[in-house]
């Protein structure tokens, strides 16, 4: 069964928003990994950036499945959009360890490759003590979010089916399930589990809700939407600084969703000719780590920052052009045939 889904305006700012979010993650990781210790807030909001990535995914992925309910088409498109570049990154990181690690236990290299190609990065973030002299003993600390994305992709057909059967109340129910998962995990002092898929699901749910409400929001009420977005931003800052963690966990995703929605649909359209936010996201962490490993990082923070950003943009551009686009097109041809 195929339908047209919700009619989303083509001139939206999803691409530029994802690029900005990816860069904010790069800024934060550069600051942390190089131990620059800058106090500027722009280097400390990567958590919000990741959350907004999930919200955007909730909107776009549910929209994609709503337009075409074919599970085969959905999973094939998702596979060729995400996995080929991810696999290449894992292969390159494995080769780095093979050539530069001093570990003699070959099992560690095999373990690193196989657990990482299945998104189990937490089981082997590095090979032995290869990067132990760096601030973080992991070659790519950004990859933990990808397994959460994959789990959401796997859940979308079921979520969509139950939404059609029960209605939007089922989507809201998922939000509460996600909130209480995080609440109880924090209560049990299992913070690592609180950050896993059930705890992050509420961000995807916010994206889904905004997708479902999209056509009901009157785009003529620009000033009202602008006011609500400003209040949401102020409220987010306030609860972050003055409220307890449970209030932040419950209201934070909603406030972030309003801000995302406003940026995407209610500010002037910003057209970009490329979309390498995913490439930037998956390649920046190992670039920083390798620069640090070979002592190539300049002592001057400004030079260090410029070096990292230039390398990230260069590699991100080529990966998007020669890996992402080619496999996406291959996936389309595969489905067509």
N, C-alpha and C positions, 0 to 999 in steps of 0.2 A: 504494500500500500504506500502511495506517495501523495503528499499534499504540498501546498505552496508555503505552508508555515506563515509566520508573521512577516509582514512586509516591512523590512528595515531599510531606512534611507541609506543609499550607497555612500553619500558624503558624510561619513562618520569618522571619529578620531581614534578608532581602535588601534590602528598601526602606530601612530605617534605616541599614544599612551603606553603601549607595550615597550616601545623603544625607550621612553623615559624611565619606566619601571626597571628595565634591564640595566640601564646606566646607573640608577640609584643603588642597585645591588652591587654593581662593579665598584662604585665609590666606597660603599661600606666595607667591602672585602679588601680593597686596596688599603684603606685606613687601618683595618684590623690586622691583616697579614704582614704589612710592612711595619706595624707598630708605630705608625706615625703619630697617633694619639691626638688627632685634630679634634677640637671640641665643637666644630661647626655641625649644626643639626643635620645637614644634608648627608653626613656620613653615618648617621645613626637611624635612618628610617627604612632600612632594607626590609625589616619585618613587615611594615605596612606595604611595601612594594610587592612582596611575595603574596600577601593576603589579597592585594588588588589583582595580581596575576590570576589567582584562583577565581575571583569574582568575574573577571573578564572571560575566563575559560567556561565558567558556568553559563554565562550568557551565550557565547558563541557556539559551544558544543551542543547545547540544548537546541539552539536555533538550527544548527546543521542537521541534527537528527529529526527535528520537526519538519524540515523541508523534504527529507527523504528518509522514510522509516525503514529502509533496507538495512538490516544489520550487516550484511556482507559489504555493501558500499561504505557504510559508516566505519567499520573496523579496518577495511583496506585503506581508506583515505587516512585514517588516524595513524596506521602503521607506517605508511610511506612518508607521512608528515613528520613523525617523531623519531622512529627507531633507526633509520639508516645513519643519520648524523650522530645519534647517540652511540651506535655501535662503532663508528669510526673514531669517535673520541676515546672510547674504552680501549680500542686497539692501539691507538697512539700512546695512551697513558701506559699500557702494558709494555709497549716497546721501550718507553722511557725507563721503566724499572728494569727491564731485561739488560739494557745497555749500561745503566748507571748505578743500579743497586749492587751492593756488595754481599747481599744475601746468597748463601750457597744452597739453601733448601729450595729445590725446584718446585716443590709442592706449593710454596707461598705464591709463586708467579701464576701457577695453574689456578689456585684458589682465587686469586685476585681477579683474573680474567672471567672465570665462570660465574662467580657470585655477582660481579658487576654487570655482566651482560643481561642478567635477570633482575636488575634494579635492586639487588640486595647489597647496596654500597656500604651499609653500616657494618656488615660482616667483615669487610676488608677494604678500609678506606685508603690503605697504603700497603706496601710490601715491606714487612719487617720494620726496621728503624731507619729506612732510607731518608725520610724527611723529618726525623726526630729532632734535628737541630733547628728546625724552623718553628715558628710560633704555633703552627697547626700541623700535626703529623697526618695530613691527608692531601692527596693530589687534587681532589675536586670536591670540595665541600658543598657545592651547589646542587649536586645531583639528587639529594634526598627528596626534593620536591617532585621529581619526575615520577617516582613510584606512586605518589599520591595522585598525580594527574592520571596515570594509567589506571589506577583503581577507580577513579571517577569515570573514565571512559568506559570501563567494563560495567559500571553500574548504570550508565545512562539509559540503555534500553529498558531495564527493569523499572527505573524511576519514571521513565516516560509512560510505560504501560500502566503503572499504578496511578500516575497522575490522571491519565485518561479515564480510569475506572473510578477514582475517588474524588478527583478535583484538586484544587490548589491547597486544600487543607492538608493533603498528604505531604506536599512540599514543605509547608509550615511545620508539620510534625517532624520532618527530618531535621529541621533547624533546631528544634528542642532536643531531639536525640543527640545531635552533635554537641550542643551546649552542655548537656548533662554528662556526656562522656568526658569532656574536658574537665568539668567540675569535679567528678568523682576521681578521675586520674590525679588531679592536683591534690585532692583531699587525701588520697592514698600515697602521696609523694612519689608518683610515677610520672614525672614530668615528660620523660622521653616518650611514653605511650600517649600522653595527652596531645602530643604534636602529630600523631599519626592520622590516618585517613578519617576515622570517625570524628576526631576533634577538628579537622580542617574542613569537613563537609559543609559546615554552615556558610563558608565563604562561597562555595559553588552554588549553594542553595539561594543565596542572595542574588547571584547572577541570574539564576533560573527565574526567580520571582520578578526581577526587573524585565526579563525577556517577556514573561507572560503578561505583565502590566503595560508593556511598551505602547501598544495601540490605544490604551485607555488614558494615557497621559496626554493632555492637550498641549501641544507644542506652541500654542499661541500665548500661553501664560508664562512667557519667558521671565518676567520680573519676579513672579511668585516662585518659580523653580530656582532662580538665582538666590533669592532670599533663603529658601529652605536649604540650599546647598551651603550657603555661608553659615547658617546656624548649625548645620551638621559638622562643618569644619571646626567651629568654635567649641561645640559640644565634645567632639573627639579629643581636642587638645585638653579640654577641662577634665574629662574623665580619665585621660591618660595620666594627668598630673595629680589629681585629687581624689580619685575613686579607687575602690578595691578591684582586684583582678577579675572578680566574677561579673561586676558591672561592665567592665571593659570587654570581657569575653562575650557577653550577651548583646550589648548595644554597638560595640565596635564594628562588626561586619556590616550592620545596617547603615551606619553612618558612612563607612567607606564606600558602600554600594551607591549611596546617593551622590557622593562626590564623583565616583567613577562615571555614573550615568550622566551627570551634568557635564563633565569634561568631554565625554564622547559625543553627546548629542546637542548640547546647548551652547558651546562656544564655537567660534569661527572655524570652519573646516581647514585643517592643516594637511596638505597633501604631501606625501613622501613617495619617492619612486622605488623604495626598497623596503624590505621587511626582514631585517636580520637580528631582531631582538632575541629569537631563540638561539641563534648561533653565538651571539654575544654572551648570552646567559650560560651556555654550556662550556664555552672555551675560556672565559676570563680567569676563572680560579686557577686552572693549571698554568696559564701564562704567568700569573703573578708568582706562583710557587716555583716555577722553573727559573724565572728571573732571579728570585731570591736564592734558590739552590746553587746557581752558578755565580753568585755574588755580582750580578750585573745591575743591581738596583742602585741608582745614584743616591748619594747622601743628601742632596738637596731635595726636599719634599716636592717642590714644584716640578723639577726635572723628572723625578720618579713618577709623579702623577701623569705627566705628559707622555712619558715613555710607555707606561702601561696602557693608557687610553689609546695611543696610536697603534700599539700592537693588537689590542683588542678589536679596534675598528678594522684594521687590515685583515686579520684572520677571520673576523666575523663576516666581512664583505665577501671574501673568497669562498668561505664555507657555505654561505647562503646562495651564492651564484652557482657554484660548481657541485654542491652536494644537495642542499635543501631543494632548490628548484628542480634539479634534474630528477630526483627521486619522486617529488610530488607529481611531476609530469609523467613519469613512468607509471605511477599508481593510477593516474587518469587513463593512460593508454591500456593498462592492464584491465581496468574495469570496462572500458569500451570494447575490448576484444572479447 
